[in-house]
């Protein structure tokens, strides 16, 4: 078997299927992989008993396949109502206490799974505070977001990211802006954009499965969005489109967080369907007439290489996006709206698209950017680094 890989993820295995899950699933075919979920907040006593008796960690370790495990990481967070507020965790700062917890988790996982000289692939800048505990053979930083742009990021996030970049042996970045930033710190930085599970999402092209029942009730044309409907989405743009074309249906699939959806109260043509299973997404996408990437232009989206772009491309369907840098690279096959009026015009054009060559070019572009190719590149880079 190949490497023992510890993935310190920025998401959870059972949440939206994103880059960490896609890569680790494929890496586990020829390597042993343990995927550490992004932390759950718990009460102090729940952590304290596990630190006292490490065997209790076992309940949080789940085998997904013969060479893939998921560990549900926990931390103490006083900002959550389910935390006992009166405790002083060992007279240290909250951050220091949580780093200690994560150090103990890493040591437990190493011992339980008998990992030796692991390759650590981390998505979290904070991990610079505890990854050395396992004496990794290699540290790889997956830089896929502009952390300083998130409202929930730690105030010291930029400093921790710089330290992690300096400490890392290899850095993989998903967008050109992130590549330039990391390359200035660490010369062993590589651009590996996001990708697509092509076989899965291409099912939406000439779909042969059952159409989700709810979609039969929605009036055409359907303008759709799939993904996290968070504060980087231009909610005012969505409302402008819905108000301008009340005969169109706007479908939002995915979790909603940090945005005011009450502004859509009067828009009967905007429908939130919530989170849908990964397996079911091609069925929903097959019903879309146009796919949207309605992102605001800010420090976060200027560094984003949207996974939804690749997934939309695999369907062959027309895509309309705001002018974010990573999408503009494909403006020959994606419609770019420069402002809200131009965006509306581009959706109109997309609805009337008859260009079969453009459809096939989208599909080919997606096929050439399957996650399997990214995994091959990561393994090659790790091997070449080790063989220096």
Secondary structure as UniProt FT lines:
FT   STRAND          4..8
FT   TURN            13..14
FT   HELIX           19..27
FT   TURN            28..30
FT   STRAND          32..36
FT   STRAND          40..42
FT   HELIX           44..52
FT   HELIX           54..60
FT   STRAND          61..65
FT   TURN            66..67
FT   STRAND          68..71
FT   STRAND          74..76
FT   TURN            78..79
FT   TURN            81..82
FT   TURN            85..86
FT   TURN            90..91
FT   HELIX           94..113
FT   STRAND          119..122
FT   HELIX           125..129
FT   HELIX           131..134
FT   STRAND          138..143
FT   HELIX           147..149
FT   TURN            151..152
FT   TURN            155..156
FT   HELIX           157..167
FT   STRAND          170..173
FT   HELIX           176..183
FT   TURN            184..185
FT   STRAND          189..191
FT   HELIX           198..201
FT   HELIX           202..204
FT   TURN            205..206
FT   HELIX           213..216
FT   STRAND          222..226
FT   TURN            231..232
FT   HELIX           235..244
FT   TURN            245..247
FT   STRAND          249..253
FT   HELIX           261..264
FT   TURN            265..266
FT   TURN            268..269
FT   STRAND          270..274
FT   HELIX           278..280
FT   HELIX           281..285
FT   TURN            286..287
FT   STRAND          290..293
FT   TURN            299..300
FT   HELIX           301..303
FT   HELIX           307..315
FT   STRAND          319..322
FT   HELIX           325..328
FT   TURN            329..333
FT   STRAND          335..337
FT   HELIX           340..351
FT   HELIX           356..367
FT   TURN            368..369
FT   HELIX           371..386
//
